[in-house]
Amino acid sequence: MTNAQIIITSCNRRGLELEQMRDFLEGNGLQVFDEDWSVDRRSDLIFLSTCGFTQAAEDFGFETLHRINREKKPSAQVVMCGCIPEINPARVNAEFGGVTFSPQSYSKLDDIISAQKHFDSFKRPNLLRQKRVISDLRDDLKKGIQLITTFDGSFSGLQYLTRKLGNGVARRIIRGRYANIDSTNTFYIQIQEGCSMGCSYCSIKTAIGALRSKPLESILQDFRTGLELGYQEFQLVGDNAGSYGLDIGTSLHELLDELSRFEEEFRLDLTDIHPVYLNPISEAVIELGSKGRLARLYVPIQSGSSRILKLMKRGCDMDRVKDTLKTIKGAVPPGNHFWMGTSIIVGFPSETAEELQQTIDFCREVDFDWVWCHSFSARPETPAAGLNSQIEPDEILRRARSVKEELSSAQTLVTTAEDSGGSRTCQG
């Protein structure tokens, strides 16, 4: 039997895809190890799932690739997947040169392992495995121990270590409790893939492709199945979930209206709702909230400045967005646990101190429960990389730290990139 493992540096949006990939590999007779960080030297085939969200995330993917090559047994084959193969094929050819596939081309797996059962014959799952969640916790502990071993005894080293470990703890709490990314008690339903937007700083659309929505009835059937299995916690998953249905003649509002008609007890997580899509679904979201059926809402605002949002090509009426978020939060009955989160980008080209303060003030007024604070990364293939007034990395780091200082409280958790290269915060 061929032994395989999947090492993950990609974001949670690839989570259900990787579970489907695991089912595919096992369904074709491979033994897949649960370890998704440390290299298991019994592995004959190692898949590395990568992220290209920032330059530092890409660098981290290649660092992981080189670590795998050092630690694997000589005969083991490495396959690179995730977003980097599409975003930076030149670097992949230069530093890797092996077999690759992207979120749009999982069917290549059929040839990679000479599959008897094709990838498309395996359904996208709705559950995360218990062993995977345990493995994630174990990997976080290993990373923490590895970080501690780098401490050089200096005061600056202690500051760095404290900040880094603090971010790691905050990340774990956010993923596990607030954002509900790693739960075996939640029924996850992927409602769409790809992106309908054209944000000026983002290259991920190159990898994930255009919007592809799942049929409405198929989602409702998944929801019924989850209820029949006894689940009460549900999360609607997508790369750009707010745009659901625009390509197939429906909408997220229609989907939420359908879900609200179910009489069974349930609580719903809504993730990755671009602000431009928030107001069209606000009535349905408020209704779910008022009935105690809304558990979480994640709306990545990225900035509170209208000028910066226009440069990001994410322009919308942020005052109205702010009012909508506050109304949704106020609609949830007292005593019902409800968490609301966001992402912001610090150090976008030409961002002023006043505009950064607008972002901080927006977050404070809405009173988000968690904030992913990302440092701007100038991806070479994006329009934002060519803008004038690029901000120095050290200044971006200083601003990120100031955001954390101003927003962190007993009620709000904030993670930042604790270096000047813009590391993806979900990597701690």
N, C-alpha and C positions, 0 to 999 in steps of 0.2 A: 504494500500500500504506500502511495506517495504521501509524505507529510508536508503540510503547508501551514503558513501563518500569514496574517494580515497585520502589518505594522502601520499605525495610524498617526499621521500628523495633520490630517484634514479636519475640517470643522464638523459640527454636529449635523449639518444639512446633508452630509453624505452618509449619515448613520444607518438609515433604513436600506439604502443601496448596498452598503457593506454587509448588512445582515442577509440580504438577498444573495449576495455573492457567496457568503459562507454556506448558505443552504445549497446553492448551485454546486460548490466544490464538494460538499459532503454527499450531495445527491449523485455525484459522479464518482464516488468511491474514495475520495481523498480524506485523510484525517487532518482536521484543522485545529491547531493548538489555540487555546484561549489567549495566550500571551500576545498583546498587541503593542508592546514597547520594546522589551528586551528580546534579543535574538535567541531563538531556540536552535541549538546546533543540530537538532534532529531534523530540522526543516529541509526539505528538498526544493521547495518552491516558496519564495517570499514575495508577497505583494506589499508595496509601499504606497499608501494612499496619501497624497500630498495636498498642500494648500498654497494658493498664489495670491492670497488677499493682500499681503504687503510684500515688499522686497525682503524684509527680514523673515517672513514666513516662508518665502521661497528658499532663502538661504538655509533656514532651519531644515527644510525638506532635503536639501542636498547634503547638509551635515549628517542627517540621519541616514541617507543613502550610503555615505562613505563609512559611517559606523557599521552599518549592516555588512558592507563588503569586508570590513576588517574582522568582524566577529562570526560570520557565517562559516559553515563548512565549505571547503573549496568547490565542491560539486554542486552546491545549491544555486538555483537560478533565481535572479531577482527580476521582478516586473514592476515598472513604475506606473501608477495610475493616479486618479484625482485630477486636479486642475492644472498643475504645472506642465504636463506634456503638450497641452494646447496653448497655454499662455506664453511659454518660452521654449519652443522646440529646438532653437539653436543651442541653448545651454544644455538641454537634455541630450542632444547629439554629441556635444563636446565632452560632457562629464559622465554620461551614462552609455548611450549608444545601444541600449538593449530594447526589449519589447515594451511597448507602452499602450495604454488606452485611456480614454477620458470618460467623464460622466455621460457623454453622448454615445459612447461606443463600447458598452459592456458586452455586446455580442462578440467582440474579438476574443473573449474568454473561451468561446466554443473551439476556436482553432488553437489557442494557447495550451489547452489541456486535452485536445482531441476528444471533446465531450460527446458522450452518447446521448445525454439529455441536455438540450440547448438552454442557454441562460434565460431566454424569453419564456420558457415553459415553467419557470419558477415565479410564483407570485411575490410581489413586494410585501414583506411581512409587516405586521402591526405591533410586534412586541420586541423588546430588547431582552437578551438572554441574561439570566442571573449571573452566569459565569463572567460575562463581559463586563457587567457593572462592577463586580468584585475585582476583576482585572484592572479596571480603570482606577479604582481606589488604591490598589497595590502599586500601580505605576506612579501615581501621584506621590506615594510614600517614598518610592525609590528615587524619584526626581528630587524630593526634598533632602534626602540623605546625601545624594550626589552633590547638591548645592552646598550643603553644610561642609563637605570635605574640601571645598574650594576656599573657605574662609582663611584669609592671610593674617588675621590677628590685628589688623589696623582698624581705626575708628571708621574710616570711609568704607572699609570692607564690611564692618558690622552694620553700617547704615544700609548698604546694598543688600546684604543678606536679610536684614529685617524687612526691608521693603519687598524683596522678592518672595520671601516666605509668606508675608502678609497677603500679597496678591494671590499666591497659591491657595491659601486658606479661603480668601474671599471668592476666588474662582470656583472652588469646590462647593461652597455654600450656595452660590448663585446657580451653578449647574444642577445641584441636587434638589434644592428647595424652591428657589425663586423661579428660575427658568424651566425647571422640571425636564432637563435634558436627559438625565440618566435615571430612569425609573422603570422598575419591573411591574409596577402597579398601574401604569398608564397604557392606554390603547392608542397608539400613534397611527394616524391616517394621513398618508401623503396625498395631498389634493392637487398638486401641480409641480412641475419642474421647469427650469429655465427662467428667463427674466424678460420682462416687457419694457424695462427702463433703459436709460442710456447715461447713467451717472458718469461724470467726467473723470473721476478718479479710479474707476473700477474696471478691471480687466476680466473679472470672473465670467461675464457673459460670453466671452470668447470660448470658455471651457464648457459651460453648461447649456449654451444655446438659447434659442428663443422660447417664449412661453409655450408650455404644453400642459393643458389642464386635463385632469381625470374626469370622466363623465359623471354628472351629478348623481345619477341613480347608483353608480358603482360606489361612490362615497357613502351614500345613504345605506347601501347594503353592508358596507364595512361597519358602519355605525351600529346597525341592527345586530350584526354578528358580535360586536364588542359588548353590547348590552346583554345579549343572550348568554355570553360567557361570564357575565357577572361583573364586568368592569363599570366603574362609575367615573373614572378620570379619563378624559380624552384630550388629545392634542392634534390640531390640524397643522400639518407640516408642509412647507414649501420653500423654494428658493426666494420667491416673491409672492407670498400667499395672498396678499391683498389684491393682486391682479387676477385671482382665480376666475376662470370662466370667460374672460374677454375674447378668447380665441374660439370658443365653442357656443357662443350665444347665450351665456348665462352670467352669473356674477356671484361673488362671495356673499352679497346681501341675500340673494335668493337661497343660497345654501344654508345660511344661518337661519333664515325664516323657516326652512324645512326642518332643521334640527330643533328649533324651538317648539315644534308641534309634538315632539315625542313626550309622552307623559311619564316615562321612567325617570328615576333620579339620576342625574349626571352633572358633572362639572367640566367645563371646556377651557382649554388653553388656545389662545390665538397668537401666533408667532409671525414675525417678519411682515408686519403690516406697514408698508410704505405710507408716510403721512398723506400723500396725495390720494390714497385709497381709503383713508380713515373716515372722512365725512360721509361718503356714499354708503358706508355700512353702519354709521353711528346709531341709527334708530334700532337696528337689529341687535347691536352690541349692548346698548342701554337696556333693551328688553331682557336679554339674557342676564345681564348684571342685576337688574331689579328682581329677577326670579331666583337669585342666588345660584345661577348656573354658570357664571363666569369665574374661572379660577385665576387666569393669568392673561395679560395682554402685553405684547412686546412690539413697540413702535420705534424703530430706529430713526430719530430725528436728524442726527449727524451734526446739526448746527441750529442755533437759535437766531442767526443773523440772516435776514432776507437777501442781503447782497452776496454772502458766501454761498447760500443755497442756490442762488441763481448761477454762480460760477460752477457749482457742483452739478448743475442741470437737474436739480431737485426742487425747483421753485414751487411753493404753494403758500397759502395764507396761514402762516404759523400762529397768528393770534387766534384764528378759528380752530386750528388744531389743538392749541393749548386749552381753549374753552371746552372742546369736545372731550379731551382726556380728563379734565376735571369733572365734567358732567358724568362721564362713565364711572369714574371713581366714586362720585357722590351717590350714584344710583344703587350701588351695592349695599344691601341691608347691613346694619351694624352686626358684628359678630361673625359675618361670613369672611373667611380668609380669601383675600384677593391681592394679587401682586402685579405690579406694573413696572416694566423696565424699558430701557432705551439704549441706544449706542450713540456716541458722539465722536467726531474726528477733530482732534486738536492740531493746530499748525497748518491748516490748509493755506496754500499760497495767498499772500497778501492779507491774511487774517490779522486784524488789529487787536490790541488788548481790550478795547471796548466791545468788539464783536465776540471775543471769547467770553467776556462777562455776560453778554446777552445769552449765550448758550448756558452758562452756569445759572443765571437767573431763571431761565426757562425751566431747567431741571429742578431747581429749588421750588419754584412756584407750583409745578405739577406734583412735586414730592414723589418722584420715582422711588421704587424700592431697590432697584439696582441699575447701575450705569456701567456699560462697557466703554471705557475711555480709550479710544484708539489714537495712536500717533499717525499723522499723515505720512503716507509712503508714496513717493513719486514713481509709479509704475511707468517705465519708458514708453509703453505702447498706448498710454492714455492721454487725452487732451490736457488734463491737469498738470502733467509733467512738463508741458511746454509753457505754462503760465509764468508771467513775470513775478518777481518778489517771492521767490521760494524762501522759506524760513529755514534757518540753520537747525540741524538735528538737536544740538544741545539746548537751543531755545525751545524747541518742541517738547523736549523732555522736561524742561523747567515748567512749561505751561501745563503739561499733563500732571505733574506733581502738585501744582497749585490747584488744579481742578479737584484732585483727590482730597486735598486739605480742606477745600471749601465745601465740598458736597458730602464727604463721608460723615456718617452719624450713626446712632444706634438704629435708625430706621432705614438708612440708605447705605448699600454696599457699592463701592467703586473699585474697579480694577484698572490699572494703567500698565503701559509698556515700560518696564524698568530699565531701559537703555535708550541710547540716542538713535537707534536704528529702526525703531517702530515695530518691535516684535508684536506679533498678534497676541492680544491679551488673553485669549482663551488657552494659550499655551502656558499661562502663568508668568 
